[in-house]
């Protein structure tokens, strides 16, 4: 299969902004809008946590349905692109509407409204991004080229993270409408090149009708490498989501700083990650995806544990300690930005050897379902631990417990991934027995 040009690889990779920016902003700031630590609560913490959990879980359940549908979908423009083209506008609109609560004080109507808007956003998310991701293994069969594509995508995700980092400043300047509108516009701009420029290659032979959805999912879960990969990444995302939700409250409650400080604390993290991006490809080619992913998981667990004890470490002020630790987190997060999708593509190739069928979208969808269920639990856990003193006010002890829990789940992810059996040898994947 001929490779994509570099330009098209970059244009496809731009979709990484839509993968990282909206969900990062949603995760970090939606609690701040509806359950702020200022007393101007729009929805009680427990009710909001339940709404967040329910919306995440239903969105997760929808993901394999979309993946299964996309794998068997047939149209003149392909199996994947029709989904992207038809849903990107509703996706952006639903995101924007989350930041426009109808009543500016605590009221049951706000709870209903935010649940419906979160649910619409979290249903559109997999309908756009699962088919988008399922395109990736079809772009090239070459394992090293796939790392190149995921690196371009990871650069775009990092650009999304940079945009995410400035949201604290944007919020202080223009409020919630500017934040929601700016992100919605960036979502559209990042997905438009894939929708307009990429052309999907026809499948050599249509997938057989085969089993139904539930039987296909069960068959997919028998794939041993996939089980270890999805368990490790889901445990990590649970912890990382907790930390992202914690940061604005950590800045306000513990450091007694404004929203703009969230941006300044992200700068060291971004600087380190951007510097290291140039070398990630050669390092992965030298040591292999398995070793580098293991190193990333273990490093993140250690650094998060240290972050939970900020203020007790001697020699530096709490602000400098947080800045230093966030900078160091940029090292393992560089690997985590590139490796999970490259690892999953190896799993998909192995599955084709076993089953004789390409099921890219279903793999991305089931992985997304499991990860998003963990994300839902992380929001619910945050609403309990961060507000552990009762009421709708967070506590410093509660925030430390959230970050400590994140360190523990990242360590569990490392221990699970020890058993991942796929290795690369001479450009081929080998499964250890």
N, C-alpha and C positions, 0 to 999 in steps of 0.2 A: 504494500500500500504506500503510495507516495506521501512524503511528509508535507506538513503545512509549511508555508513560508514563515520567516521570522515575524513579518508584520502581522500575519493572521494569528500566530501564537500569542503575540502581545495583545491583539484586539480581543481574543478569546479570554486571555488572562485578566483583562480589565474587569470581568465579572466578579473577580475576587473582592472588589469594593462592595458590591451588593451582598456578598457573603458575610463580610465582617462588619461593615459600618452600621447598618440598621439594627442588627441584633445586639451589637455592643452598646449602642446608644440606648436601645430599649432596656437592656439588662441594667445598665448603670443608673439611668435617670428616671425610669418610670415610677419606682418607689418614691423618689425624691419629689416628684410632682404630686402624687396622690396621697402619700403618707410621709410628708416632710417632718423634719425634726424642729419645726418652728411653731407647731401648734395649729397651723392652718390646714388641718387634715381634711381631705375630700372623701376618703374611704377608710374605715378602720383597718388597722394593720392585719388582723386575723382574716377579715373578709377579703381584703386585697390579696393576701397570700393564697387563699383558696381559689380566687378568680384566676390568679396567675397560674397556679397548678393545673386547674381544670382546662384552661385555654392551651397550655403547653401539651397536656396529655392528648387532647382531641386533635391538635395539630400533628402530634407524633403518630397517632393512629392513622391519620389521613396519608401519611408519607408513603407507606408501602402500597396503598391503593393507587396513588399517583405513579409510583415506580412500576407496578405490575401493568397498569394501563399503558404507560409509555413504552415498555418493552414489547408490547403486542400491538401498539398503534401503527397504522399504516396510512400515509398520505403522500402526495407528490413532493412535499417539502421535508419528509422524513418522519422519524419517530419522536424526536426531541424538540426541534425548533418551534413547531406549532404551539406547544405549551408556553414556551418563553415569550413568543410574540403576542399571545392573546392575554396574558395575565400580568405582564410587567406594569401596566398602568393601574389596574386595581390594587396590585401589591403596594405601589407607592402611595396611592390615595388612602388605603387603610392605615399605612404607617402614619401619615400626616394627621389623620383624624384622632389617633390616640392621644394627641397632645392638645386637644380642644375640649376639655371637660365642660359639660353643659351648665353646671352649677358650681360656684366658687366657694362653697363651704360643704361640710359633711352632709351627705344626702344619699338616700338609697338609689336615686336615679343615676348618680355617678358610678355606683357599683355595677349597675346593669349596663350602662354605656361603655365603661372601660372593658368589661368582660366581652361585649359584642365586638368592640374595635380590636381588642387583642386577639380574639378568635378569628376575625377576618384576616388580620395580618398574618397570624400563624398558620392559617390554611393556604393563603397565597404563597407564603415562603417556600414550602416544599413543592408547590405546583410550578413555580418558576425554577427553583434551584436544583431540584432532583433531576429533571431532564437536562438542565445545563451541565451538571456534573457528569451525567451519564454519557455525554458527548466525548468526555476526555479520553477514555481508553480507545475510542474509535478513531481518534485523530492520528495516532501513530502506534505501531506495535513495538517500536524500539524502546527498551527499558530506560536508556539514558536520555533519549528525547523526552520521555515522559517526565523525568526529573526536571528537564528544562522547562517544559510546559507548566508544571506545578510550581517551579521557581518564579516564572512570570506571574502566575496567579498569586503566589505568596507575596510578591512585590506589590501587587495591586491590593492585596489584603492589608499589607503594611501601610500603604497609602490610605486605605480606609481607617486603619488604626490611628494614623496621624490626624486625619480629619476628626476622628472620634476624640482624640486628645484635646482638640481645641474647642470642644463643645462647652466646656466650662466657661471659657471666655465669651463664646457666642451667646450663651444663656444670659450672662450678665449684661451684654450689650442689647440684645433684642428679645429676650424672653423665650417662652416655650413655642410660640408660633414660628419664630425665626429658626429655632432648632429643628422643629418637625419639618418645616418647608424645605430647609436646606438639605436635610438628609434625604427626603423624598426625591428631590431633584437629582441628587447624586446617584441614587438608586437607578433612576431612569437612564441617566447618561452612561453609567457603567455597563448596563445590560444591552443598550442599544447596538453597540458594535457586533455582539454575537448574533443578535436578532437580524441585523441588516446585512452583515458581511460574510459570516460563516455559512458555508453550504454543507449540508449533511450528506455524507456518502451513503449510497443505497446499501442495505444489508445484502450480503452475498446470497443468502437464502433466508426467507422469513422464518422467524422462530416458530416451532411447532406449537399448535394450540396447547398441548400438554396438560399439565395439572392446573387446578384452580389456584386462587390466591393463597389460601391458607396452607394448602399442600406445598405450594412453591416456597412459601416462607419457611415451613418446616424443613424442607429439603435444603434450603440455603443455610439454615442453622446447623445442619450436619457438617458443614464445612469447618473443619477444626481450626485452621488459621484465622478464619473470620471471627469465630467466637472469642479467641484471645485478643484479637485486634480491637473489636468493638467493645469488649469489656474494659480494656485498658484505657481507650480514649474516652469512654463514657465516665469512668471514674475521674479522669482528669478534668473533663468539662464540668462535672459537678463542682469540683473544688474551684476551678478558675472562675466559674460563674458567681460563686459565693464571694470571691475576692473582688470582682468587678462591681458587684452590688455594694460591697462594704466601703469602697474607696471614698465616695462623696461624703458618707457619714463619718468616716474616719477623719477626714479633713475638717469637717465642721465640729464634731463632738469632741474629738481628742486633740486636734491641733488648733481648734478655734479660728480657722481660716475660712475665706469665702470660696465660692465655686471655682473661681479662676485658679486657685491653688491646685485643683485636680489636674488642670492642664500642665502646670509647671512641674508637677511630680511625674507626669508621663514623659516629659522631654528626655530625661536620662535613659529611660527604657527604650524609647524610639531611636535615640542616637546610637546606642549599642547595637540594636537590631539592624538598623540600616547599614552600619559599618560592616557587620558580619555577613550580610546577605551576599556580598560579592564572593565570599569564600565557601558558601554552603555546598554548592555543587561539587567542587573538587574534594571537599572533606567527606561528603557522602560517598562519592566514588571510591575514595581511598579506604574507608572503614566499613562501608555498607550501611544500609538503612536500619537494620536491626540494632546494631551497636549504637548508632547515633540516637535512635529513638529511646533506647534504654537509658542512655546518658541524660537525655533531655528530661525524662520522667523523674529520675532520681534527683537531679539538680533542682528541679522545680519543687519537689517535696521538701528538700532541705531548706531552700530559701524561704518558702512559705512558713515553715516552722519558725525560722528566725524572725519573720515579719510579725508573727503572732506575739513575740516577746519584745517588740520595739518599746523602748523606754526603760527597759531593764538592762539593756546592754550598755556597758560603761564607755566613756570616752567621747561620745558624740551626742548632740541634741536629738530628740525624737524625729524632728524634721529631716535632719541630715541622714539619720539611720534609714528612714523610709526612702529618701532619694537614692541612697547607695544600694539598698536592696532591690528597688525597682529597676535600677540600672543593671544589676547583676541578673535579674530575671530575664532581661533581654537576650542573654546568651542562650539558655535552653529554649526560649520561646522562638528563636530563629529556626531551630530544628523542628519544633512542633508546628510551625507555620507551613513547612514544606513537606514533611514526611508522611503524615497520615493518609493523604490522598494517593501518594505514590505507593505506599504499602497496600492500600486497598486495591489498586489496579493490579498488583501482583496476585492478590487473592482472587480477583475476577478471572485472570488468565488461568489460574489453577482450577477454578470452578469449571471453566470451559473444557479443560482437559478431562475432568471427571464426568461432566454431564452432557457435553456436546452442544451447549446452548449458551448464547451470550445474554447475560442478565444484569447488565451494568446498572440500569435504573433501580432494579429491585434491591441490589446490594447497597447502593447509596441510600435508598429509601429506608431499608430496614435498619441500617446503621444510624440514619438520622432519627428514626423512631425511638430506638433505644437511648440514644444520646439525649433526645429532647424530653423523654420521660425523666431521665436523670436531672435535666435542667429544671423541669417542673418541680421535682423534689427539692432542688437547691433553693428555689424561690420560697417554697413553703418552709424549709428549714431556716432560711434567713429570717422570715417573718416571725418565727418562734424564738430563735436564739438572740438575734439582734435586739428584739423588744422583750427580752426575758424578764425585765423588771415590771412588766405589766403596762397596760395602756398603749399609747401610740408614740412613745419616746424611746429612742435607742439608748443603750448603755455601752460604755467602753468595754466592760467585761464581756458583754454579749458579742461585741465586734471581735474581740480576741478569740472567743470560742468559735466564731464563724471561720476565722482564718486558720485556727488550729485544726478544725474539721477539714478544711481544704487541703492542708498539708497531709493529713492522714489518708484522705482518699487518693491523692496523687501517689503516695507511697504504695497503696494497694494496687494502683494501676501499674506501677513498676513491677511489683511481685507477680501480677497476672501475666504481664508481657514476657516474663522470663521463659514461659512455655511456648511462645510463638514459634512455629516450626519452619517458616519459609526463610531460605537464604538465597543469595545470588552467587552463581558460579559461572564465569565465562559468558556473561550476558544472558544467562538462563536462570529460571527460578527452580529451586530444588526444595522439596518438602522432606524434612527429617522425620523419620518414623519414631 
